[in-house]
Every structure is written in C-alpha cells, then in structure tokens.
C-alpha cells in the first residue's frame, strides 16, 4: 500500500464520520460527497502514482473547508 492510499482513506473515514454527525440537509449531502471523493481518491491512489492525485485532493480539501463555514 502507498502512503497516499492510507492518507486518503483516513480523510474519507473522517469525512464520513463528520457527515453522520450533521443534521439532515444540504450541508450533510455536501459532506457525504466530500467523503465519496476521498474514497475514490484512495482507490485510485492504490493503483497509480501518488502525484497525479494532489490536485484532486486539494480541491476536495477546499470544498470541505467551505462546508465548515
């Protein structure tokens, strides 16, 4: 396993837990989407080079920060 896989998987788990704790609504749906993106990134990172996923990861982090506001 690569380090990127473990890193993305940890973020996916944390994002899913955060989504579960939110009340139903738009914010929860967005947070679940972020969790799905992290999960897909972890799957791709397990198969390919790590550097190609950095832009996707940064975009997901930006979206997650916007949800938190």
ABEGO torsion letter per residue (X at the ends): XBAAAAAAAAAAAAAAAAAAABBBEAAAAAAAAAAAAAAAAAAAAAABBAAAAAAAAAAAAAAAAAAAX
